[in-house]
Amino acid sequence: MAPTTSRAARSTADKGSHALIRRLSAGADIDSLRSRLGTASERQPELAGLRLWDEPVAAGADDPAAEERRIREIGRSVAGVARLTVLTYADGAADLLIVAHRDRLGRSGLGALADLAEGTDVTVTFPAEPGPRPGPAAWGLGEPTGRGEPLRVAVPVTRARVGDAKQASAVARDAVAATLAHYRLADSAAFTVFVDDSVSCHTTRNPDDDEDAPSLGALALAVGTAEAGTDPAVGVFVVETGQDRYIPFSAAPFPVTVTVQVTPERGLAAVLTTEDSVMAPVGAEQFAHVLGALLDAYALGTTDAALDEVARLPEATAAEIIERGRTAGRTGFRPTTIPAAFTDIVRAQPDAPAVSDHATTLTYGELAERGGRIAAGLRERGVGPGDHVAVCLGRDVDTVATMLGVMMAGAAYVPVDPAYPAERLAYTVADAAVKTVVTAAADDETFPDHPKVTTAELLASSPADRADRADGVDGAAGSDPAGIAYVIYTSGSTGRPKGVAVPHANVAALVDATRGDMSLGSSDVWSFFHSSAFDFSVWEIWGCLLTGGHLVVVGADTARSPEDFHDLLTARGVTVLSQTPAAFAALQEADARKGTALAVRLVVFGGEPLDVRMLQGWFRRHPATRCRLVNMFGITETTVHVTAQTVTPGDVAAVSRSVGRALPGWSVSVRDRRGAVLPYGVPGEIWVGGAGVADRYLNQPELTAARFVDDPVTGTRQYRSGDLGRLAPDGRLDHLGRIDSQVKLRGFRIELDEIRSVLLADPGVTAAAVTVHQAVAGDSATARLEAYVVVNGDRDVDDIRRRMASYLPAYMVPSTVTPIAALPLTINGKVDSARLRELVRSAPEPAAGPAPADTGTDTGTDTILSQVLSAWSEVLGETAEPDDDFFESGGNSLLAVRLSGSLRRAGLPAISLRELYIHATPTELAELFARRTQDASA
């Protein structure tokens, strides 16, 4: 039976009132009822002033309109001890409704009043003192917002049978606990069960991420009494109906209120009451469905059943959720290749600036000509359709031209960062089976087993009169949109990175999906900030060039200096800026210090989760009406971006985790471990479908089959992201982090298991763990990788670190490598990450060395050193020693900017990022500052 939702009339009644409905005997005399109540008032003065109202209802007693009328009467305000109303229905039936404040008249008092009205000689008992009033005020929840309409949802309980109210209370307790666990609210939302006037407050736990499918029995065992002061978010009222229908509240006293009634046949009937500011109507229906299934399961004793199986949604509901998470593609979009789309722009504006670096600017026509010459040179070296060409170049216009030329030749480019260790570069080009490597220097020995060529050589071997031109790219413009445009390698859990093959059509679809909404066009100037080996660069390069914008390549030194980058944005008039939140945090600090105007109208965040609270200062300086901030969730395997959410100051105040709706042509859904669709609001794995799903992982058919799946629900190809999220009823997605050990740090996707695998390959390491530590909560710039190793013999930690640096890129090398005696384990035999830092903190301090001799003089260096140490500790969040290396202690370029600011606030001279790299310890910095002070006074 599907739950039914009704919008109850908004009530002005006190949320501490309750009600009783009694069906009167046929032919009941209303005047006799009034007379009996009057006589009772003479005997009990507390009942003086009672009135009985008589209202006709133009509907039968079982008609939905009659139920709406009963709800409306119950919700009306109460004056005096109680309000009594007789509703007489069109079919001759009649109900007596009694509404009273709980602190004036208890549950038994309601029944006694009904007995008096029907002629039974009873005495109505009153509470000796006002009792606790269930509701937000009593439980510290605060008043409801009042923005939403009240909702009442029938909970579909169909099979439950219980013995009495006590058993019903246990069933309700376990079912509500399991429902909260399914929604992963159990850690933060205790609940209260009322049986008559007795109250018990409960809490539970969320199912462990590593549990395959928690059973109902295990969840029931985990339910316990909440600690004192816990604020229940859910109130559960358990009542036995008997001859009366008891309504334990007139207006829902809790954000979520559940009434469970034991029927005369010992079955259960339940109603969920909330507001649509707490749950959307469709979300409330799904919550009620899960609760009803669990009430049935616990009442039937099927506690060995898995939670996600019992709570599974009907197929029709699942299909509706899938549709809600899908955004239709733009009408008229035709898949194409990147060169073909680029050619259209070249024909429209050949003389417009296309790409610039610090020394060179190429127009669209010049870029097309240079790309065509590179393509011709590659063909002369045997490169053809379907081949892979590695591009290992620095940050300049030739990197962009080479990528374009590779695709013009019909091949796919494989971007590799020259800063990566040689072993990683060699593995990448070998795994991708590249035809050739385009490098900056012909004598580069990084790729000894692969043919190499420089961009200059390709251009020299391809004269302009033989080069492919924009108006005839020798078939490249008409090549297959399903062909692979590029292969980008991401971190892999096996200890080796994995290559993601992305078709041309995916990139064309991404540009088409965002062009209109973001007003991307020829008047825009984009920054190319990120490494070409990071998929954010795909968005920066082709998002710009395929919409006619001007791409400004950011040099490596400039990218590492927020001040210099800010100057570049100002000088070049950049309008479209793409940033990871960590990088933007440093830029934002530089922006606050400089105060110069920016032309930036659009900031796109990606690469890692965004904590919107960091944007408060930006909004004060750059109002949302002038600069739009867009938070985008995406994955390499789904072509950079999947969703988009415009961030507003309201989102900042609400600490929103929304990443928005799917882009046109994309779809998102949230699934359980078995791939079943989860209700709105229930966290699970994000599945992505539609135009952005990549082709495959190179050379990893098993992993491809496991992650790129044919969805049995929709029949379409989907990518299982491994990210945790929840879908809202409006189709917006909340991103909640990673399910597995993969993390995003300063925009780079990192498999912690890959780092651990490299550590364990060291002959001197017998056990290892890698964690991410964030010194300041909510500040991603303070996040760092930390490694813990159990070493064999006298293996030196510095040697372990050097070995890691030869296999891993710099961003994956942990800031600290700490030797420990043994890895701490949880009860499940897994590494207890929370205890790792405790072991280090509890380790005995090394014996203090001899105190420095007192020379009797003070050069000021000691005072400066104290200031440096204080600033150092403020930025890194840990006590610093004079000889600690800033970068080995967890520092990075973002934190270096903060250290420079902290030193300036202490009255010390400003330092550049380059100077900090050279003078990387507090002692060296203090000596540098002392020399500057002496020079200034000389």
Sequence and secondary structure as in RCSB ss.txt:
>XXXX:A:sequence
MAPTTSRAARSTADKGSHALIRRLSAGADIDSLRSRLGTASERQPELAGLRLWDEPVAAGADDPAAEERRIREIG
RSVAGVARLTVLTYADGAADLLIVAHRDRLGRSGLGALADLAEGTDVTVTFPAEPGPRPGPAAWGLGEPTGRGEP
LRVAVPVTRARVGDAKQASAVARDAVAATLAHYRLADSAAFTVFVDDSVSCHTTRNPDDDEDAPSLGALALAVGT
AEAGTDPAVGVFVVETGQDRYIPFSAAPFPVTVTVQVTPERGLAAVLTTEDSVMAPVGAEQFAHVLGALLDAYAL
GTTDAALDEVARLPEATAAEIIERGRTAGRTGFRPTTIPAAFTDIVRAQPDAPAVSDHATTLTYGELAERGGRIA
AGLRERGVGPGDHVAVCLGRDVDTVATMLGVMMAGAAYVPVDPAYPAERLAYTVADAAVKTVVTAAADDETFPDH
PKVTTAELLASSPADRADRADGVDGAAGSDPAGIAYVIYTSGSTGRPKGVAVPHANVAALVDATRGDMSLGSSDV
WSFFHSSAFDFSVWEIWGCLLTGGHLVVVGADTARSPEDFHDLLTARGVTVLSQTPAAFAALQEADARKGTALAV
RLVVFGGEPLDVRMLQGWFRRHPATRCRLVNMFGITETTVHVTAQTVTPGDVAAVSRSVGRALPGWSVSVRDRRG
AVLPYGVPGEIWVGGAGVADRYLNQPELTAARFVDDPVTGTRQYRSGDLGRLAPDGRLDHLGRIDSQVKLRGFRI
ELDEIRSVLLADPGVTAAAVTVHQAVAGDSATARLEAYVVVNGDRDVDDIRRRMASYLPAYMVPSTVTPIAALPL
TINGKVDSARLRELVRSAPEPAAGPAPADTGTDTGTDTILSQVLSAWSEVLGETAEPDDDFFESGGNSLLAVRLS
GSLRRAGLPAISLRELYIHATPTELAELFARRTQDASA
>XXXX:A:secstr
    EEE     S TTEEEEEEE  TT  HHHHHHHHHHHHHH GGGTT  EEEEEESS TTSHHHHHHHHHHHT
S   SSEEEEEEEETTS EEEEEEEETTTS HHHHHHHHHHHTT        SS     SHHHHT     S S E
EEEEE   S B SSHHHHHHHHHHHHHHHHHHTT TTT EEEEEETTEEEEEE     TT SS BHHHHHHT EE
  TT  EEEEEEEEE TTEEEES SS SSSEEEEEEE TTSBEEEEEEEETTTS HHHHHHHHHHHHHHHHHHHH
T TTSBHHHHT   HHHHHHHHHHTB    TT     HHHHHHHHHHH TTSEEEE SS EEEHHHHHHHHHHHH
HHHHHTT  TT EEEEE  SSHHHHHHHHHHHHTT EEEE  TTS HHHHHHHHHHTT SEEEES TT  S TTS
 EEEHHHHHHTS GGGS BTTB TTGGGS TTSEEEEEEE  TTSS EEEEEEHHHHHHHHHHHHTTTT  TT E
EEE S TTSTHHHHHHHHHHTTT EEEE  HHHHH HHHHHHHHHHHT  EEEE HHHHHHHHHHHHHH      
 EEEE SS   GGGGHHHHHHS TTTSEEEE    GGGTS  EEEEE HHHHHHT  EEEEE TTEEEEEE TTS
 B  TT  EEEEEEETT  SEETT HHHHHHHEEE TTTSSEEEEEEEEEEE TTS EEEEEESSSEEEETTEEE
EHHHHHHHHHTSTTEEEEEEEEEESSTT GGGEEEEEEEEESTT  HHHHHHHHHHHS GGGS SEEEE SS  B
 TTSSB HHHHHHHHHHS            S   SHHHHHHHHHHHHHHHHSS   TT  TTTTT  HHHHHHHH
HHHHHTT     HHHHHHS SHHHHHHHHHHHHHHHH 
